[in-house]
Amino acid sequence: MKRRLLTPALFLALGGTAMAQSSILEGLIPPGNASTSGQIIQMLAVLTVLSIAPGLLIMVTSFTRFAIAFSLLRAGLGLQTTPANLVMISLALFMTFYVMAPVFDRAWQNGVQPLVNNQITQDVAINEITTPFREFMLRQVRDKDLRLFEDLADASFRTKPDAVVDLRILIPAFMISELRRGFEIGFLIVLPFLVIDLIVATLTMSMGMMMLPPTVLSLPFKILFFVLIDGWNILVGSLIRSYT
């Protein structure tokens, strides 16, 4: 009998607790509040940007040119794992921070910091943050690449006269310009090592050492040549000066 009386009372208590929790949730998130939905969307947008931050760093900075030049340098020397990928990527990354420091400083001082201090609106902050990067890319992009994406662009975001270039046009044009310059620099890096390979291959063939790979003998000479000319100093200095 007592068990039959306790069961309805237990259901009433649980129902009252659930109703109380639902009322609390309704108080926290009022129905039909557009500002709350907007804040949720903004939070999701920020998380999305943070997740693709490495890709953004590659797209709008000098990282691409540095990474390609270092990769072709290692290929020209004939070294597969030396220097290690971590060393090459870290060097390219810190050189990118060095070259892009003025751009980052302007974006922080004119856009991020005033937004954090509630001095400007989000629309103004986005414009102030992207302006330094847009100016940097416009200085480096080729007109031919820019015209290519202008011609392929849809009329809705094609650049109008006396208007700023849309980032959807500028970023891909800047990337293929950086790829082209990276391969141009890589060709100049690989060329002297190729000459050393040809000389060593000719000598080994004339001496009748047909079974000995020329790269085995040329590797020490290429490393010695690169060290004697202070190759790292010349290469890094040339890459940084290419943005001035």
C-alpha positions in Angstrom: 0.0 0.0 0.0 2.8 2.4 0.9 4.6 1.5 -2.3 1.5 2.4 -4.3 1.3 5.8 -2.6 5.0 6.5 -3.0 5.0 5.9 -6.8 2.7 8.8 -7.8 4.5 11.1 -5.4 7.8 10.2 -6.9 6.5 11.0 -10.4 5.1 14.3 -9.2 8.5 15.2 -7.7 10.4 14.3 -10.8 7.9 16.2 -13.0 8.2 19.3 -10.8 12.0 19.1 -11.0 12.0 18.8 -14.8 9.6 21.7 -15.1 11.8 23.8 -12.9 14.9 23.0 -15.0 13.0 23.8 -18.2 11.9 27.2 -16.9 15.5 27.9 -15.9 16.7 27.1 -19.4 14.0 29.2 -20.9 15.1 32.1 -18.7 18.7 31.7 -19.9 17.8 31.4 -23.6 14.7 33.5 -24.3 12.7 32.2 -27.2 13.0 34.2 -30.5 16.0 36.2 -29.3 18.0 36.9 -32.5 21.0 38.3 -30.6 21.6 35.0 -28.9 21.5 33.2 -32.3 23.9 35.7 -33.7 26.4 35.2 -30.9 26.3 31.4 -31.5 26.9 31.9 -35.2 29.8 34.3 -34.5 31.3 31.7 -32.1 31.1 29.0 -34.7 32.7 31.3 -37.2 35.6 32.1 -34.9 36.1 28.4 -34.2 36.1 27.7 -38.0 38.7 30.4 -38.6 40.9 29.1 -35.9 40.7 25.6 -37.3 41.9 26.7 -40.8 44.4 29.2 -39.4 47.4 27.2 -40.8 45.8 27.3 -44.3 45.2 31.0 -44.0 48.9 31.5 -43.0 50.0 29.7 -46.2 47.5 31.6 -48.4 48.1 35.2 -47.5 51.8 35.3 -46.4 55.3 34.6 -47.7 55.4 31.1 -46.4 54.8 29.4 -49.7 57.9 30.9 -51.4 60.1 30.0 -48.5 58.9 26.4 -48.2 59.3 25.8 -52.0 62.8 27.2 -52.0 64.0 25.1 -49.1 62.4 22.0 -50.5 64.2 22.5 -53.9 67.4 23.2 -52.1 67.3 19.9 -50.3 66.4 18.1 -53.6 69.3 19.8 -55.3 71.7 18.7 -52.6 70.4 15.2 -53.0 69.5 14.9 -49.3 66.3 13.1 -48.6 65.8 13.8 -44.8 68.5 16.3 -43.9 67.6 18.9 -42.8 64.5 17.4 -41.3 61.1 18.5 -42.3 60.5 20.0 -38.9 63.7 22.2 -39.3 62.8 23.4 -42.8 59.2 24.2 -41.9 60.2 25.9 -38.7 62.8 28.1 -40.5 60.2 29.0 -43.2 57.7 29.8 -40.5 60.0 32.1 -38.5 61.1 33.8 -41.7 57.5 34.4 -42.5 56.9 36.0 -39.1 60.0 38.2 -39.8 58.8 39.4 -43.2 55.2 39.7 -42.2 55.9 41.5 -38.9 54.9 45.0 -40.1 51.6 43.6 -41.6 50.8 41.7 -38.4 51.5 44.8 -36.3 49.2 47.0 -38.4 46.4 44.4 -38.3 46.7 44.1 -34.5 47.0 47.9 -33.8 44.3 49.0 -36.2 41.9 46.1 -36.1 42.2 43.5 -33.3 43.1 45.7 -30.4 40.4 48.4 -31.0 37.9 45.6 -31.4 38.9 44.0 -28.1 38.6 47.4 -26.4 35.1 47.9 -28.0 36.3 51.0 -29.8 35.2 49.9 -33.3 32.5 47.6 -34.7 33.2 44.2 -36.1 32.7 45.3 -39.7 35.3 48.1 -39.3 37.6 45.7 -37.6 37.4 43.2 -40.4 38.3 45.9 -42.9 41.2 47.2 -40.8 42.6 43.7 -40.4 42.4 42.7 -44.0 43.7 46.0 -45.4 47.4 45.3 -44.5 47.3 41.8 -46.0 45.5 43.1 -49.1 48.2 45.7 -49.7 51.0 43.2 -49.1 49.5 40.8 -51.6 48.9 43.5 -54.2 52.6 44.4 -54.0 53.6 40.8 -54.8 51.0 39.6 -57.2 51.6 39.6 -60.9 49.2 41.6 -63.1 48.8 38.6 -65.4 47.6 36.3 -62.6 45.3 39.0 -61.3 43.7 39.5 -64.7 43.3 35.7 -65.1 41.1 35.5 -62.0 39.4 38.7 -62.9 38.4 37.2 -66.3 37.3 34.0 -64.7 35.4 35.7 -61.9 31.6 35.8 -61.7 30.1 39.3 -62.4 28.8 39.5 -58.8 32.3 39.8 -57.3 34.3 41.1 -60.3 36.4 44.2 -59.3 34.7 47.4 -60.4 36.7 50.5 -61.5 38.1 52.5 -58.6 37.3 49.7 -56.1 39.4 47.5 -53.9 40.2 44.0 -55.3 38.0 41.3 -53.9 39.9 38.8 -51.7 38.3 35.9 -53.6 40.2 37.2 -56.6 43.4 38.4 -54.9 44.2 35.4 -52.8 44.3 32.7 -55.5 46.2 35.1 -57.8 48.7 35.8 -55.1 49.2 32.1 -54.4 50.0 31.2 -58.0 52.3 34.2 -58.2 54.1 32.9 -55.1 54.4 29.4 -56.6 55.9 30.8 -59.8 58.5 32.9 -58.0 59.3 30.0 -55.7 60.1 27.7 -58.6 62.1 30.5 -60.3 64.2 30.8 -57.1 64.4 27.0 -56.9 65.7 26.7 -60.4 68.6 29.1 -59.6 69.3 27.1 -56.5 69.4 23.7 -58.2 71.4 24.8 -61.3 74.9 24.9 -59.7 74.3 21.5 -58.0 73.3 20.1 -61.4 76.6 21.3 -62.9 78.5 19.5 -60.1 76.5 16.3 -60.8 77.3 16.6 -64.6 81.0 17.1 -63.9 81.2 14.2 -61.5 79.2 11.9 -63.9 81.5 12.8 -66.8 84.6 12.0 -64.7 83.2 8.7 -63.5 82.2 7.7 -67.0 85.7 8.6 -68.4 87.4 6.6 -65.6 85.2 3.5 -66.5 83.3 3.4 -63.2 80.0 2.5 -64.8 78.5 0.8 -61.8 79.2 3.7 -59.3 76.3 6.1 -59.0 77.6 9.7 -59.7 75.4 11.1 -56.9 77.3 9.1 -54.3 80.5 11.0 -55.2 78.9 14.4 -56.0 77.1 14.7 -52.6 80.2 15.6 -50.6 81.3 18.1 -53.2 77.8 19.8 -53.3 77.8 20.0 -49.5 81.3 21.4 -49.4 80.4 23.9 -52.2 77.3 25.1 -50.3 79.2 25.5 -47.1 82.1 27.4 -48.6 79.9 30.0 -50.3 78.0 30.4 -47.0 74.8 29.2 -48.8 72.4 29.6 -45.9 73.3 33.2 -45.5 73.0 34.0 -49.2 69.7 32.0 -49.6 67.9 33.4 -46.6 69.1 36.9 -47.3 68.0 36.7 -50.9 64.6 35.3 -50.0 63.9 38.1 -47.5 65.2 40.8 -49.9 62.8 39.6 -52.5 59.9 41.1 -50.5 61.5 44.5 -50.1 
